[in-house]
């Protein structure tokens, strides 16, 4: 099975469409979305439409949950709240209902998909650094063999045992071994923050036991222009150019 894994689209239709073209071109069998389809970008409703059409699995992110009343908007900063209000205004009722029904975690074939940390999933804790990931050692028996998370917009990866959690070196491809638990941050399709402006996704090949990060160029100028035209904070447009 070859899973294409996308996360943190954040209303960036240009990045989403470019990413899906590459993933399907690579021969994925199933598409999993780790949430935060809305927020920041100018096309939240269109992005939900696209994910609904293509995703075989989808979990809810904190921005999605806030936009449909399942999470306190006050957890977001003032600029992010502006984008959430925009999403609430522009999402169709059908897409709001679909987001509101999404689960916090999906487990399939000893693989878990969730937006934040795979512990207390409704709190959307980050797993973006070794000290944050270290808490997972206390829950190693609860973890799937491989867990994919979003939320941080980074591409960090961790090996988790009962005694310790280790951060893996940055690499485009990882070989998965038996008897060890892994947690991978999937990066972001719509607003990368690892200083690489290209959209990021993952292919998880369960037969080859490999996790591969996929980077895709897209029309950043078009996505940024839409943000400005929608009167969303200009910082969201600048971040696309910088990858931060």
Secondary structure, DSSP 8 states (H G I E B T S, - for coil): -EEEEE---TT-HHHHHHHHHHHHHTT-SEEEE-S--SSSSS-HHHHHHHHHHH-SEEB--HHHHHHTTSS-GGGS-HHHHHHHHHHHHHS-HHHHHHHHT-BSEEEETTEEEESS-SSSGGG-----SHHHHGGGGGGGGGS-SEEEE-SS-S--EEEE-SS-EEE----SEEE--TT-EEEEE---SSS--SS--SEEEEEEETTTTEEEEEEE---HHHHHHHHHHTT--HHHHHHHHHT-
